[in-house]
Amino acid sequence: MFWGMITAMISGALMSIQGVFNTEVSKQTSMWVSASFVQLTAFIVCIIAWFVTGREASLTSVFDVSPKYLLLGGAIGAFITYTVVSAVASLGPAKSVMFIVTAQVVCAYLIELFGLFGAERVGFEWQKVIGLALTIGGIIIFKW
């Protein structure tokens, strides 16, 4: 669990840095040029990592995934890039990340609560709802 928390914190920091980087690249090029470059470089890094880590599955095994809607992750990633860049450009890094993370937590809890997309279903807990309310309260305090 400790390494999971460390990894999550690194991920959050990298997302914030990436959001700022992508926003600056978009200002100098365009939104879709920037998003395309982000996706292309991510693809290249993933292919290199696949080669380096032992290629435990073939590249074509992705077409055996079921249900097929799970393969939309890459397309969703393109829209994530677009929306993060738009939010950072509009709100700045700190405010945009607060809204993004809050939306992630709300969405993730609903996915768990209803067992969507193959996630294990969890029971309703008031303490989680209170935690979400406190998070939203934090946004209000931070914003004003």
Backbone bond lengths (Angstrom), bond angles and torsions (degrees), N, CA, C in turn:
res aa  C-N    CA-C-N  psi(-1)  N-CA   C-N-CA  omega(-1)  CA-C   N-CA-C  phi
1 M - - - 1.447 - - 1.531 110.62 -
2 F 1.333 116.97 -36.96 1.460 120.92 179.96 1.527 110.60 -58.56
3 W 1.362 116.62 -48.65 1.462 119.83 -178.87 1.519 111.27 -67.01
4 G 1.322 117.33 -30.88 1.460 120.61 175.39 1.521 111.17 -63.12
5 M 1.334 116.22 -40.98 1.468 119.86 178.85 1.529 110.97 -68.41
6 I 1.328 116.87 -41.47 1.461 120.55 178.17 1.528 109.92 -61.99
7 T 1.331 116.38 -45.88 1.463 121.17 179.08 1.529 110.85 -61.01
8 A 1.321 117.35 -41.22 1.468 121.04 179.15 1.529 110.80 -64.40
9 M 1.330 117.11 -39.61 1.469 119.93 179.05 1.529 110.87 -67.29
10 I 1.326 116.40 -40.06 1.471 119.46 176.55 1.528 109.76 -62.91
11 S 1.324 115.87 -42.92 1.464 120.78 178.71 1.525 111.22 -59.08
12 G 1.310 116.49 -45.82 1.462 120.45 179.23 1.517 112.24 -62.06
13 A 1.332 116.19 -42.16 1.466 119.88 178.33 1.523 110.69 -64.59
14 L 1.337 116.34 -43.95 1.462 119.85 179.04 1.526 112.02 -63.31
15 M 1.346 117.25 -37.70 1.465 120.24 177.71 1.524 111.03 -62.85
16 S 1.323 116.54 -40.88 1.463 119.96 179.30 1.519 111.17 -65.23
17 I 1.326 116.18 -45.03 1.464 120.63 179.01 1.520 110.32 -64.02
18 Q 1.332 116.20 -44.76 1.464 120.22 179.75 1.527 111.09 -61.29
19 G 1.317 117.23 -40.53 1.462 120.45 178.96 1.519 112.29 -58.88
20 V 1.323 116.22 -42.54 1.469 120.54 178.48 1.525 110.04 -68.29
21 F 1.340 117.28 -45.74 1.463 120.52 179.16 1.532 110.62 -57.81
22 N 1.332 116.11 -49.71 1.469 120.29 -177.41 1.526 111.48 -63.20
23 T 1.315 117.23 -36.97 1.459 120.73 178.69 1.527 110.22 -63.66
24 E 1.321 116.41 -43.91 1.463 120.09 179.70 1.526 111.40 -65.89
25 V 1.348 117.64 -40.43 1.466 120.15 176.94 1.528 110.14 -63.84
26 S 1.322 117.24 -40.06 1.467 121.04 179.06 1.523 111.91 -62.90
27 K 1.323 116.99 -36.43 1.466 120.54 178.32 1.522 111.12 -63.37
28 Q 1.339 116.90 -33.42 1.455 121.31 -176.29 1.529 112.93 -91.81
29 T 1.327 117.19 -15.55 1.466 120.82 178.91 1.519 107.80 -123.90
30 S 1.311 117.37 -104.54 1.461 123.40 172.09 1.518 107.46 -156.73
31 M 1.313 116.07 167.45 1.462 120.92 -177.31 1.530 111.16 -58.33
32 W 1.321 117.02 -49.81 1.458 119.67 -173.30 1.517 112.52 -78.20
33 V 1.327 118.26 -27.79 1.464 120.07 172.80 1.522 108.93 -65.63
34 S 1.310 116.35 -45.37 1.461 121.26 178.55 1.525 111.14 -61.96
35 A 1.330 116.93 -48.22 1.470 120.75 -179.31 1.527 111.01 -62.59
36 S 1.320 116.85 -39.34 1.473 120.45 178.23 1.520 110.87 -63.20
37 F 1.327 116.12 -43.65 1.462 120.07 179.50 1.528 110.52 -63.69
38 V 1.329 116.95 -41.14 1.468 121.31 177.92 1.527 110.24 -59.40
39 Q 1.328 116.43 -47.85 1.462 119.91 -178.40 1.534 111.23 -66.76
40 L 1.328 116.67 -39.44 1.468 120.57 179.77 1.527 110.77 -64.23
41 T 1.327 116.76 -46.63 1.470 118.67 -179.52 1.527 111.10 -67.76
42 A 1.324 117.93 -34.06 1.469 120.50 175.56 1.530 110.01 -63.63
43 F 1.318 116.61 -41.57 1.472 121.05 177.69 1.520 110.73 -60.52
44 I 1.321 116.94 -45.96 1.459 121.20 -179.13 1.528 110.76 -62.27
45 V 1.329 117.17 -45.34 1.464 120.79 178.82 1.534 110.56 -61.93
46 C 1.321 117.12 -41.40 1.467 120.45 -179.91 1.528 111.84 -65.60
47 I 1.330 117.89 -40.61 1.464 120.80 177.99 1.535 110.03 -64.30
48 I 1.314 116.90 -43.61 1.474 119.99 177.66 1.529 110.06 -61.57
49 A 1.329 117.13 -45.39 1.472 120.81 179.34 1.526 110.77 -61.47
50 W 1.325 117.37 -38.20 1.466 121.61 178.68 1.523 110.09 -62.19
51 F 1.333 116.88 -43.86 1.464 120.59 178.30 1.528 111.55 -64.81
52 V 1.317 116.57 -42.19 1.465 121.38 -174.54 1.526 111.82 -72.48
53 T 1.325 118.17 -34.53 1.470 120.91 -172.97 1.519 114.47 -89.07
54 G 1.308 118.83 3.69 1.452 118.76 171.77 1.517 116.02 110.13
55 R 1.307 118.33 -1.72 1.464 121.34 175.34 1.526 112.48 49.50
56 E 1.319 116.55 59.89 1.471 121.27 -177.29 1.527 113.62 -67.29
57 A 1.318 118.95 -15.28 1.471 122.50 175.68 1.527 107.53 -142.66
58 S 1.323 115.66 154.74 1.466 118.58 178.96 1.525 109.68 -78.26
59 L 1.326 115.39 156.97 1.467 119.38 178.60 1.528 111.82 -61.60
60 T 1.315 117.11 -30.72 1.470 119.90 -178.21 1.524 112.86 -78.39
61 S 1.334 117.64 -11.53 1.474 119.47 -179.88 1.520 112.02 -63.55
62 V 1.325 117.13 -19.26 1.463 120.12 178.95 1.534 110.94 -62.49
63 F 1.326 117.12 -26.64 1.466 120.06 -179.07 1.527 112.91 -77.05
64 D 1.327 116.51 -7.33 1.461 121.29 176.16 1.530 111.81 -90.70
65 V 1.321 117.21 -4.27 1.464 121.61 -178.61 1.527 109.93 -63.82
66 S 1.322 114.72 140.29 1.459 120.11 178.80 1.524 108.27 -140.88
67 P 1.296 119.59 139.07 1.466 129.10 -4.90 1.532 111.63 -71.10
68 K 1.308 114.99 154.74 1.468 121.84 -173.18 1.532 113.24 -63.48
69 Y 1.327 118.87 -26.05 1.473 119.46 -179.05 1.530 111.80 -62.16
70 L 1.332 117.28 -19.71 1.458 119.98 177.73 1.523 112.36 -64.40
71 L 1.330 117.35 -18.17 1.466 121.94 179.46 1.528 112.45 -79.08
72 L 1.310 118.24 1.14 1.465 121.69 179.69 1.527 112.91 -80.43
73 G 1.315 118.06 0.11 1.462 121.43 -178.21 1.516 113.85 -54.70
74 G 1.318 117.55 -41.27 1.466 120.87 178.95 1.516 111.99 -65.64
75 A 1.326 116.14 -43.03 1.468 120.01 177.93 1.528 110.01 -64.37
76 I 1.309 116.57 -40.34 1.460 120.21 176.51 1.527 109.45 -62.56
77 G 1.337 116.96 -38.22 1.462 121.41 178.13 1.520 112.46 -58.70
78 A 1.326 116.89 -37.41 1.470 119.74 177.51 1.526 110.39 -63.33
79 F 1.312 117.30 -41.00 1.466 120.28 179.03 1.527 111.35 -73.08
80 I 1.335 117.17 -30.28 1.460 119.99 174.33 1.521 109.07 -62.20
81 T 1.329 116.47 -46.39 1.466 120.41 178.44 1.522 110.17 -57.38
82 Y 1.319 116.74 -47.14 1.468 121.66 -179.65 1.529 111.25 -60.28
83 T 1.325 116.78 -48.52 1.468 119.64 -175.32 1.526 112.16 -71.16
84 V 1.336 117.98 -35.16 1.468 120.06 177.03 1.523 110.06 -65.11
85 V 1.330 116.39 -46.81 1.465 120.05 179.36 1.528 110.45 -60.33
86 S 1.313 117.08 -44.22 1.467 120.72 179.03 1.521 111.61 -62.52
87 A 1.336 116.69 -42.46 1.465 120.52 -179.35 1.525 111.27 -66.97
88 V 1.327 117.69 -44.86 1.465 120.72 -179.60 1.521 110.02 -63.94
89 A 1.331 117.12 -41.22 1.463 120.46 179.12 1.527 111.31 -64.47
90 S 1.317 117.19 -34.05 1.464 121.69 -176.79 1.527 113.33 -86.04
91 L 1.330 117.02 -42.89 1.471 121.49 -172.31 1.522 114.58 -106.61
92 G 1.332 116.57 -18.25 1.456 120.38 -171.48 1.517 109.56 92.24
93 P 1.338 117.32 163.69 1.464 120.56 -174.94 1.535 114.84 -61.47
94 A 1.311 118.26 -47.69 1.474 119.99 -173.19 1.530 112.40 -66.91
95 K 1.326 116.78 -50.58 1.470 118.95 -178.70 1.524 111.39 -64.44
96 S 1.330 116.63 -41.85 1.461 118.43 -178.20 1.529 110.44 -64.12
97 V 1.326 117.57 -42.04 1.464 119.76 -179.75 1.523 110.63 -65.15
98 M 1.317 118.19 -36.88 1.469 120.22 177.57 1.524 110.73 -60.13
99 F 1.334 116.75 -45.34 1.462 120.39 178.86 1.530 110.81 -67.43
100 I 1.327 116.67 -42.00 1.467 120.66 -179.55 1.524 110.93 -61.72
101 V 1.330 116.99 -48.75 1.465 120.33 -177.87 1.525 110.83 -65.65
102 T 1.316 117.00 -40.12 1.472 119.27 178.00 1.522 110.67 -62.30
103 A 1.332 116.95 -43.90 1.464 119.99 177.79 1.526 110.69 -62.91
104 Q 1.327 117.34 -37.65 1.466 120.80 177.65 1.521 111.05 -62.05
105 V 1.328 116.52 -45.34 1.467 120.28 -177.90 1.531 110.35 -66.09
106 V 1.317 117.60 -44.70 1.472 120.85 178.95 1.526 109.68 -60.81
107 C 1.315 117.19 -48.58 1.460 121.58 -179.03 1.527 111.07 -63.02
108 A 1.325 117.06 -44.86 1.465 120.83 -179.95 1.524 111.27 -62.57
109 Y 1.340 116.91 -39.96 1.469 119.17 179.04 1.531 110.33 -65.54
110 L 1.329 117.38 -41.43 1.465 119.98 178.16 1.533 111.09 -64.30
111 I 1.319 117.25 -38.59 1.471 120.85 176.96 1.524 110.03 -61.06
112 E 1.339 117.08 -45.36 1.467 120.73 178.10 1.525 111.58 -67.28
113 L 1.324 115.86 -43.41 1.459 120.89 -176.23 1.531 111.72 -60.40
114 F 1.325 116.78 -39.87 1.460 121.20 -178.13 1.527 113.17 -101.08
115 G 1.331 117.64 0.37 1.460 120.97 178.83 1.523 112.79 62.82
116 L 1.320 116.75 40.43 1.467 120.83 -176.45 1.527 112.07 -78.45
117 F 1.307 116.61 152.08 1.474 124.68 172.62 1.524 112.97 57.82
118 G 1.314 117.31 26.86 1.458 120.85 177.60 1.516 114.60 89.57
119 A 1.325 117.61 -0.06 1.467 120.33 178.42 1.524 109.80 -70.88
120 E 1.320 115.48 149.12 1.461 119.84 177.69 1.528 109.15 -67.86
121 R 1.329 115.65 131.96 1.468 121.36 -178.89 1.516 110.45 -76.15
122 V 1.338 115.48 135.88 1.465 120.91 176.62 1.523 108.60 -117.59
123 G 1.318 115.51 159.36 1.453 120.45 179.20 1.528 111.86 -80.28
124 F 1.319 115.57 157.31 1.463 121.74 177.91 1.519 109.14 -67.46
125 E 1.339 115.83 136.91 1.457 120.95 177.63 1.525 108.86 -136.22
126 W 1.323 115.60 124.86 1.466 120.44 -179.69 1.523 112.21 -61.08
127 Q 1.343 116.62 -35.66 1.461 119.01 -178.31 1.529 111.45 -61.28
128 K 1.335 117.85 -32.28 1.464 120.45 177.54 1.529 110.77 -71.01
129 V 1.312 116.56 -38.89 1.467 120.50 177.24 1.525 109.94 -65.61
130 I 1.323 117.21 -40.81 1.470 121.10 177.25 1.526 109.73 -63.68
131 G 1.335 116.77 -41.16 1.459 120.53 176.67 1.521 111.87 -60.06
132 L 1.322 116.71 -42.03 1.468 120.35 176.90 1.528 110.88 -64.30
133 A 1.327 116.58 -40.81 1.469 120.24 178.65 1.531 110.54 -63.05
134 L 1.325 117.08 -40.15 1.465 120.64 176.85 1.529 111.30 -64.31
135 T 1.318 116.17 -38.35 1.464 120.46 177.86 1.524 110.59 -62.81
136 I 1.316 116.14 -44.74 1.466 120.72 178.21 1.524 109.96 -64.78
137 G 1.342 117.02 -39.16 1.458 121.07 174.50 1.511 111.74 -60.49
138 G 1.325 116.84 -38.24 1.468 120.95 176.66 1.521 112.30 -62.36
139 I 1.306 116.04 -38.67 1.479 120.02 176.71 1.527 110.21 -62.17
140 I 1.322 115.70 -44.73 1.460 120.22 -179.49 1.536 110.10 -61.00
141 I 1.331 116.44 -45.91 1.470 119.92 178.62 1.523 110.60 -63.64
142 F 1.325 118.05 -42.79 1.458 122.08 -178.23 1.526 110.89 -66.14
143 K 1.319 116.49 -39.60 1.471 121.47 -176.35 1.526 111.11 -69.69
144 W 1.338 117.45 -39.69 1.455 120.22 -175.60 1.515 110.02 -110.51
